[in-house]
């Protein structure tokens, strides 16, 4: 049995007011979440594997060009790509663990492996930024040859490839709501940033005949990477602490629950994200004269409706509240303590 709630009151296919437009956009996002979870996960795994393959080629090419062309900025860029290979592998393994079904030791599944992978990737970025900064300072103090002019073209190609890869992986991460994949996308972007700084540094080095310019470029790239790595840590930490996810999820859950006959309102609604799935806790307000059997049947109807309407909702825990007991609270707070 399938449930679909439509609010397409429109003229010529367009929403008739701003409120309807906002609801239509929300429904479009919910349609993404209705994608089969297996297909969602496969998209994340596929994008991660593609990133691993590209980064292996880039890391080898940049390090080789940097050594032959006397450019530490390019070598640092190659190190960054090597760390991308490691981080993407961690993301891939994290996703593989996160999709494992619940077992006796893990009744809520293994979804927390996904934000843990994201945190590891961010920490790898921090390590890479520190390493690049330390090595840059060391090389600034050492006299060395000017970079070869061809290293400029290598860097231009790298920037273009990494920007495209970052945009692609970021889009996948946003669509499947994966912090690990989004962190992996930022790792690709940081590589593009490092390459961009290296490009400018080599240009200055060749123009001014100042070999240390590309080392300074690598040094300036390090704090940029460090700052954004620390910023990227917030989302996976919030998920591990069971912070409330996208508020539109809660809005949709409330809407589905209150649309069912017999439900007077929703007093509380808590949603937490575990990997690619959501766990929901609802406090339903019902007529206090209902029998235990009737209340149980109503709770099951609400639960099954939510599970069928949102394919990535793994579990719904429902507590039933009699309306009469909440009227006292309503009188004190000058309003009903629940919403429809």
C-alpha positions in Angstrom: 0.0 0.0 0.0 1.5 3.4 -1.0 0.6 6.9 0.2 1.2 10.1 -1.7 0.2 13.6 -0.6 -0.1 16.2 -3.3 -0.5 19.9 -2.9 -0.3 20.9 -6.5 -3.0 23.5 -6.5 -1.6 25.5 -9.4 -2.3 27.4 -12.6 -0.8 26.1 -15.8 1.5 23.9 -13.8 2.9 26.6 -11.5 2.3 27.0 -7.8 -0.3 29.7 -7.0 1.6 31.3 -4.1 5.0 31.3 -2.3 3.8 28.8 0.4 2.9 26.3 -2.3 6.2 26.9 -4.1 8.1 26.1 -0.9 6.1 23.0 -0.3 6.7 21.8 -3.9 10.5 22.3 -3.5 10.3 20.3 -0.3 8.4 17.5 -2.1 11.0 17.4 -4.8 13.7 16.9 -2.1 11.7 14.2 -0.5 11.4 12.5 -3.9 15.2 12.2 -3.8 15.0 10.5 -0.4 12.6 8.0 -1.9 15.3 6.7 -4.1 16.1 3.0 -3.2 18.8 3.0 -0.5 20.9 0.5 -2.5 20.9 2.8 -5.5 21.8 5.8 -3.2 24.8 3.9 -1.7 26.0 2.7 -5.0 26.2 6.3 -6.3 28.4 7.2 -3.3 30.7 4.2 -3.7 31.0 4.7 -7.5 32.0 8.4 -7.1 34.6 7.4 -4.4 36.2 4.8 -6.6 36.4 7.2 -9.5 38.1 9.7 -7.2 40.6 7.0 -6.1 41.6 6.2 -9.7 42.0 9.8 -10.8 44.0 10.7 -7.7 46.4 7.8 -8.2 47.2 9.0 -11.7 47.5 12.7 -10.5 49.7 11.9 -7.5 52.2 10.0 -9.7 52.2 12.6 -12.4 52.6 15.6 -10.1 55.3 14.1 -8.0 57.3 13.0 -11.1 56.9 16.4 -12.7 57.8 18.2 -9.5 61.0 16.2 -9.0 62.1 16.5 -12.6 61.0 20.2 -12.9 62.5 21.3 -9.5 59.2 22.4 -8.0 58.5 21.7 -4.4 55.0 23.3 -4.8 54.2 20.6 -7.4 55.7 17.9 -5.2 53.6 19.1 -2.2 50.6 19.0 -4.6 51.5 15.4 -5.4 51.6 14.6 -1.7 48.1 16.2 -1.4 46.8 13.9 -4.1 48.4 10.9 -2.4 46.5 11.8 0.8 43.4 12.1 -1.4 43.9 8.4 -2.4 44.1 7.4 1.3 41.1 9.6 2.3 38.9 8.3 -0.5 39.8 4.7 0.4 38.7 5.5 4.0 35.5 6.9 2.7 34.9 3.9 0.5 35.5 1.5 3.5 33.3 3.7 5.7 30.4 3.5 3.3 30.8 -0.2 2.9 30.6 -0.7 6.7 27.7 1.8 7.1 25.5 -0.1 4.8 25.8 -3.4 6.7 22.5 -4.4 8.2 21.8 -4.5 12.0 23.1 -7.5 13.9 23.0 -8.7 17.5 25.9 -6.4 18.6 24.7 -3.5 16.5 20.8 -3.4 16.7 20.8 0.1 15.2 23.0 -0.8 12.3 26.5 0.4 11.4 25.6 3.8 10.0 27.9 5.7 12.4 30.8 4.4 10.3 30.0 7.0 7.7 30.5 10.2 9.9 33.5 8.5 11.5 35.0 8.1 8.0 34.3 11.8 7.3 36.1 12.8 10.5 39.1 10.7 9.5 39.2 12.4 6.1 39.1 15.8 7.8 42.0 14.9 10.1 44.0 13.6 7.1 43.5 17.1 5.6 44.8 18.7 8.8 47.8 16.4 8.7 48.5 17.2 5.0 48.2 21.0 5.7 50.7 20.8 8.5 53.1 18.6 6.5 53.0 21.0 3.5 53.5 24.0 5.8 56.6 22.4 7.6 58.2 21.3 4.3 57.6 24.7 2.7 59.4 26.5 5.5 62.3 24.0 5.2 62.6 24.5 1.5 62.4 28.3 1.7 65.6 28.2 3.7 67.4 26.0 1.1 68.7 27.3 -2.2 67.4 25.3 -5.1 67.0 25.6 -8.9 64.1 27.4 -10.6 61.1 25.3 -11.6 60.8 24.2 -15.2 58.3 26.2 -17.3 56.3 23.1 -18.3 55.2 22.6 -14.7 52.8 25.5 -15.2 50.9 23.5 -17.8 50.8 20.4 -15.5 49.2 22.5 -12.8 46.6 24.1 -15.1 45.5 20.6 -16.1 45.4 19.5 -12.5 43.3 22.4 -11.4 40.8 21.8 -14.1 40.5 18.1 -13.4 40.3 18.5 -9.6 37.7 21.3 -9.8 35.5 19.1 -12.0 36.0 16.0 -9.8 35.2 18.1 -6.6 32.0 19.4 -8.2 30.9 16.0 -9.2 31.6 14.3 -5.9 30.1 17.2 -3.9 26.9 16.9 -6.0 26.7 13.2 -5.1 27.4 13.9 -1.4 24.7 16.5 -1.3 22.1 14.3 -3.1 22.7 11.2 -0.8 23.3 13.4 2.3 26.7 11.8 3.1 29.1 13.8 5.2 31.9 11.3 4.3 31.4 11.9 0.5 31.1 15.7 1.0 34.4 15.6 3.0 36.0 13.7 0.2 34.8 16.4 -2.3 36.4 19.0 -0.1 39.6 17.0 -0.2 39.5 17.2 -4.0 38.9 20.9 -3.8 41.8 21.4 -1.4 44.0 19.7 -4.0 42.8 22.2 -6.6 43.5 25.1 -4.2 47.0 23.8 -3.6 47.6 23.5 -7.3 46.3 27.0 -7.9 48.7 28.4 -5.3 51.5 26.4 -6.9 50.7 27.8 -10.3 50.9 31.4 -9.1 54.1 30.6 -7.2 55.8 29.1 -10.2 54.8 32.0 -12.4 56.4 34.4 -9.9 59.5 32.2 -9.6 60.0 32.2 -13.3 59.1 35.9 -13.8 61.3 37.2 -10.9 63.9 34.5 -11.0 63.1 33.7 -7.3 63.1 29.9 -6.8 61.6 30.1 -3.3 58.3 31.6 -4.7 56.7 28.3 -5.3 57.6 27.2 -1.7 55.9 30.4 -0.5 52.9 29.4 -2.6 52.7 26.0 -0.9 53.1 27.7 2.5 50.2 30.1 1.8 48.0 27.1 0.7 48.5 25.2 3.9 46.4 27.5 6.2 43.6 27.6 3.7 43.4 23.8 3.7 43.8 23.7 7.5 40.9 26.2 8.1 38.5 24.4 5.8 39.4 21.0 7.2 38.5 22.2 10.7 35.3 23.7 9.3 34.3 20.4 7.6 34.6 18.6 11.0 31.5 20.1 12.3 28.9 18.2 10.3 30.1 14.6 11.1 30.6 15.5 14.7 27.0 16.8 14.8 25.8 13.6 13.3 27.7 11.5 15.8 26.1 13.6 18.6 22.7 12.9 17.1 22.0 16.5 16.2 18.7 17.1 14.4 19.2 16.7 10.6 17.5 18.7 7.8 14.4 20.3 9.4 12.4 19.5 6.3 12.6 15.8 7.3 10.8 16.6 10.6 8.3 18.8 8.7 7.5 15.9 6.4 7.1 13.4 9.2 4.7 15.7 11.1 2.7 16.3 7.9 2.3 12.6 7.2 1.4 11.7 10.8 -1.2 14.4 11.2 -2.8 13.6 7.9 -4.0 10.2 9.3 -7.5 10.0 10.6 -7.5 9.7 14.4 -4.3 11.7 15.0 -5.2 15.0 16.7 -1.6 16.4 16.6 2.1 15.7 17.2 3.4 16.8 20.6 7.0 15.9 19.9 9.0 14.8 16.9 12.7 13.8 17.1 14.7 12.7 14.0 18.3 11.6 14.0 20.4 10.4 11.1 22.4 7.2 11.3 24.4 6.7 8.1 22.0 6.9 5.2 18.8 6.2 7.3 16.7 8.2 9.7 15.3 7.1 13.1 12.1 8.9 14.1 10.5 9.3 17.6 6.9 10.6 17.7 4.6 11.6 20.5 1.1 11.4 19.0 -1.9 13.2 20.5 -5.1 11.1 20.3 -8.5 11.0 21.8 -8.1 9.7 25.4 -11.2 7.5 25.1 -9.5 5.2 22.6 -8.9 1.7 23.8 -5.4 0.3 24.1 -6.1 -1.8 21.0 -7.3 1.2 19.0 -4.3 3.3 20.0 -2.0 0.5 19.1 -3.6 0.1 15.7 -3.4 3.9 15.1 0.3 4.0 16.0 1.0 1.1 13.6 -0.8 2.9 10.8 1.3 6.1 11.4 4.5 4.0 11.5 3.8 2.1 8.4 2.8 5.2 6.5 6.0 7.0 7.4 8.2 4.0 6.5 6.4 3.6 3.1 6.5 7.3 2.3 10.2 7.8 3.2 12.2 4.8 2.1 15.3 5.8 4.0 13.5 5.9 7.3 14.7 2.8 9.2 12.6 2.9 12.4 9.7 4.9 13.9 9.2 4.8 17.6 5.7 6.1 18.6 4.4 7.2 22.1 0.7 7.9 22.3 -0.5 10.9 24.4 -4.2 11.3 25.4 -5.5 14.7 24.5 -7.3 15.2 27.8 -4.0 15.0 29.9 -2.4 17.7 27.7 -5.3 20.2 28.0 -3.9 21.3 31.4 -0.6 22.1 29.8 -2.5 23.9 27.1 -4.3 26.2 29.6 -1.0 27.1 31.3 0.9 27.9 28.0 -2.1 29.6 26.3 -2.0 27.2 23.4 -2.0 23.5 22.6 1.4 21.8 23.2 1.2 20.0 19.9 1.0 20.9 16.3 -1.1 19.7 13.4 
